[in-house]
Amino acid sequence: MTVPLAQTMEEGKAKDMAFFAERFGRPS
């Protein structure tokens, strides 16, 4: 893997936050 684990975690966290924001109807 050439992608640092920290970067992957940050991307995953951002996606999760966006997912929950849409699911619960909160503005991003």
DRENTORKOL-3810 file (N, C-alpha, C; in nm, 4 decimals):
REM DRENTORKOL-3810
@n.u->0.0851; n.v->-0.1199; n.w->0.0000; ca.u->0.0000; ca.v->0.0000; ca.w->0.0000; c.u->0.0887; c.v->0.1250; c.w->0.0000
@n.u->0.0601; n.v->0.2137; n.w->-0.0949; ca.u->0.1389; ca.v->0.3366; ca.w->-0.1023; c.u->0.0685; c.v->0.4499; c.w->-0.0289
@n.u->-0.0592; n.v->0.4283; n.w->0.0058; ca.u->-0.1348; ca.v->0.5312; ca.w->0.0764; c.u->-0.1173; c.v->0.5150; c.w->0.2269
@n.u->-0.0741; n.v->0.6205; n.w->0.2958; ca.u->-0.0562; ca.v->0.6146; ca.w->0.4414; c.u->-0.1872; c.v->0.5800; c.w->0.5100
@n.u->-0.1787; n.v->0.5006; n.w->0.6174; ca.u->-0.2980; ca.v->0.4583; ca.w->0.6891; c.u->-0.3741; c.v->0.5793; c.w->0.7440
@n.u->-0.3003; n.v->0.6776; n.w->0.7920; ca.u->-0.3634; ca.v->0.7967; ca.w->0.8495; c.u->-0.4500; c.v->0.8664; c.w->0.7447
@n.u->-0.3987; n.v->0.8755; n.w->0.6220; ca.u->-0.4746; ca.v->0.9411; ca.w->0.5149; c.u->-0.6024; c.v->0.8637; c.w->0.4860
@n.u->-0.5907; n.v->0.7308; n.w->0.4841; ca.u->-0.7076; ca.v->0.6467; ca.w->0.4583; c.u->-0.8123; c.v->0.6671; c.w->0.5667
@n.u->-0.7671; n.v->0.6749; n.w->0.6902; ca.u->-0.8591; ca.v->0.6935; ca.w->0.8028; c.u->-0.9274; c.v->0.8290; c.w->0.7925
@n.u->-0.8527; n.v->0.9318; n.w->0.7539; ca.u->-0.9101; ca.v->1.0659; ca.w->0.7404; c.u->-1.0164; c.v->1.0661; c.w->0.6308
@n.u->-0.9885; n.v->0.9995; n.w->0.5193; ca.u->-1.0845; ca.v->0.9937; ca.w->0.4099; c.u->-1.2096; c.v->0.9186; c.w->0.4535
@n.u->-1.1895; n.v->0.8075; n.w->0.5221; ca.u->-1.3025; ca.v->0.7280; ca.w->0.5696; c.u->-1.3864; c.v->0.8073; c.w->0.6683
@n.u->-1.3195; n.v->0.8820; n.w->0.7547; ca.u->-1.3905; ca.v->0.9627; ca.w->0.8546; c.u->-1.4745; c.v->1.0695; c.w->0.7844
@n.u->-1.4173; n.v->1.1338; n.w->0.6834; ca.u->-1.4886; ca.v->1.2382; ca.w->0.6098; c.u->-1.6112; c.v->1.1793; c.w->0.5403
@n.u->-1.5954; n.v->1.0590; n.w->0.4833; ca.u->-1.7076; ca.v->0.9939; ca.w->0.4148; c.u->-1.8164; c.v->0.9582; c.w->0.5145
@n.u->-1.7758; n.v->0.9083; n.w->0.6323; ca.u->-1.8732; ca.v->0.8724; ca.w->0.7361; c.u->-1.9502; c.v->0.9960; c.w->0.7814
@n.u->-1.8784; n.v->1.1069; n.w->0.8010; ca.u->-1.9428; ca.v->1.2301; ca.w->0.8466; c.u->-2.0431; c.v->1.2788; c.w->0.7418
@n.u->-2.0046; n.v->1.2705; n.w->0.6146; ca.u->-2.0936; ca.v->1.3137; ca.w->0.5071; c.u->-2.2155; c.v->1.2222; c.w->0.5008
@n.u->-2.1924; n.v->1.0916; n.w->0.5222; ca.u->-2.3018; ca.v->0.9946; ca.w->0.5182; c.u->-2.4026; c.v->1.0234; c.w->0.6288
@n.u->-2.3524; n.v->1.0437; n.w->0.7500; ca.u->-2.4423; ca.v->1.0704; ca.w->0.8629; c.u->-2.5115; c.v->1.2053; c.w->0.8449
@n.u->-2.4406; n.v->1.3020; n.w->0.7897; ca.u->-2.4989; ca.v->1.4347; ca.w->0.7679; c.u->-2.6201; c.v->1.4232; c.w->0.6755
@n.u->-2.6068; n.v->1.3428; n.w->0.5701; ca.u->-2.7184; ca.v->1.3254; ca.w->0.4769; c.u->-2.8293; c.v->1.2429; c.w->0.5415
@n.u->-2.7901; n.v->1.1393; n.w->0.6135; ca.u->-2.8879; ca.v->1.0479; ca.w->0.6709; c.u->-2.9740; c.v->1.1171; c.w->0.7757
@n.u->-2.9119; n.v->1.2049; n.w->0.8546; ca.u->-2.9866; ca.v->1.2713; ca.w->0.9609; c.u->-3.0319; c.v->1.4115; c.w->0.9210
@n.u->-3.0077; n.v->1.4460; n.w->0.7942; ca.u->-3.0579; ca.v->1.5729; ca.w->0.7429; c.u->-2.9876; c.v->1.6943; c.w->0.8000
@n.u->-2.8607; n.v->1.6795; n.w->0.8369; ca.u->-2.7865; ca.v->1.7944; ca.w->0.8893; c.u->-2.7066; c.v->1.8586; c.w->0.7773
@n.u->-2.7016; n.v->1.9918; n.w->0.7737; ca.u->-2.6250; ca.v->2.0618; ca.w->0.6690; c.u->-2.4755; c.v->2.0360; c.w->0.6856
@n.u->-2.4030; n.v->2.0239; n.w->0.5771; ca.u->-2.2605; ca.v->1.9978; ca.w->0.5838; c.u->-2.1831; c.v->2.1293; c.w->0.5936
END
